[in-house]
Amino acid sequence: MSIASIQTTKVLIVDDSAIVRKILSRELANHPSIEVIATAPDPYIARDKIINLNPDVLILDVEMPRMDGVTFLKKLMKYHPMPVIIFSSLTPEGSKTAIEALASGAVDVLAKPGPSYSVGDSCKQLCNTILSIPKGVFPKLPAASATLSSPKMPLESTNMIETTNKILAIGASTGGVQTLTCVLSALPATCPGTVVVQHMPSQFTKSFAERLNSECTVQIQEARDGDHVIPGRVLIAPGGYHMILQRSGANYYVSIKDGPSVCHQKPSVEVLFNSVAKYAGANAVGAILTGMGNDGAKGMLAMRQAGSHTIAQDEATSIVFGMPKEAIKLEAAEVVLPLEKIAAALIHFAQN
């Protein structure tokens, strides 16, 4: 096959740093399936290049002069929706801004090279994410539920509450911030205790949980070791740690564990789903959502074999149809549904 016949993904880099633009252009050019067609120092110049060059993927910094990346992203998603990857410094101070960018339509957020990341590692992650995004029509996600079943009320002390014998377990990766917002905002305040793994850097999960909590009827928080899984509560696995469901008598709780990555991820959906299969079995409902790779596919199969109901998001509404596709291939998914039907299916299966 000649180089000319290889179908490439056209990339536009938007960053105010000339050094970052140069490094990214050089590193991405080493991949035969990626073509950096242009760079831009700010959103105003990027806008013209998007119109004239029609890139497949946009790599976008958050902090830029003239117009910040989040404002530009919101305008872009309104008038010219396309896959956008946030490439930014991952700091606790910047995490809320990056989460806002993800919630506004970005498919993923990755780290610029820094003390914890080498240039090679960052660019490898970036290449993998770029190539995982399908070409063609960019999925338009349904809006988060506008009708909430009841006002949010503070939960009582967990030692006075008997947990439900039903558990919802959800795994997501690339594109999961928007997708999880759609699913969790549609859950009623009395939904079964829910455990979630979203692939996300450690600096981001707390801000992500806080943002979700402000938008949903259910109580949502970053999980801590020993937290009880109770009705109306959603626990988000902290970045950089695995979350394991455990049971003591009638009560479910989570353990937060360090350890090696599983399926190249920490937290791993695989680890969570395997623990749900072991400790909840037929009392659980699992859903695997948009994401790159195969994390959670075998764990979902273990859940189904243990008697759990299992759901995979369909290709049409998945920003990246990787994790759901692998679960479907293994026949781990009992049903395959579009995003807008998953929340209702979770509740239906839990009640029946």
HELIX and SHEET records of a PDB file:
HELIX    1   1 ILE A    3  SER A    5  5                                   3    
HELIX    2   2 ALA A   18  LEU A   28  1                                  11    
HELIX    3   3 PRO A   43  LEU A   53  1                                  11    
HELIX    4   4 GLY A   69  TYR A   79  1                                  11    
HELIX    5   5 PRO A   92  ALA A  103  1                                  12    
HELIX    6   6 VAL A  119  SER A  132  1                                  14    
HELIX    7   7 THR A  158  MET A  160  5                                   3    
HELIX    8   8 GLY A  176  LEU A  184  1                                   9    
HELIX    9   9 THR A  205  GLU A  215  1                                  11    
HELIX   10  10 VAL A  269  TYR A  279  1                                  11    
HELIX   11  11 GLY A  281  ASN A  283  5                                   3    
HELIX   12  12 ALA A  297  GLN A  305  1                                   9    
HELIX   13  13 MET A  323  LYS A  329  1                                   7    
HELIX   14  14 LEU A  339  GLN A  351  1                                  13    
SHEET    1   A 5 ILE A  34  ALA A  40  0                                        
SHEET    2   A 5 THR A   9  VAL A  14  1                                        
SHEET    3   A 5 VAL A  57  LEU A  60  1                                        
SHEET    4   A 5 VAL A  84  SER A  88  1                                        
SHEET    5   A 5 ASP A 108  ALA A 111  1                                        
SHEET    1   B 7 GLN A 219  GLU A 222  0                                        
SHEET    2   B 7 ARG A 233  ILE A 236  1                                        
SHEET    3   B 7 GLY A 193  GLN A 198  1                                        
SHEET    4   B 7 ILE A 167  ALA A 172  1                                        
SHEET    5   B 7 ALA A 284  ILE A 288  1                                        
SHEET    6   B 7 HIS A 309  GLN A 313  1                                        
SHEET    7   B 7 VAL A 335  LEU A 337  1                                        
SHEET    1   C 2 HIS A 242  SER A 248  0                                        
SHEET    2   C 2 ASN A 251  LYS A 257 -1                                        
END                                                                             
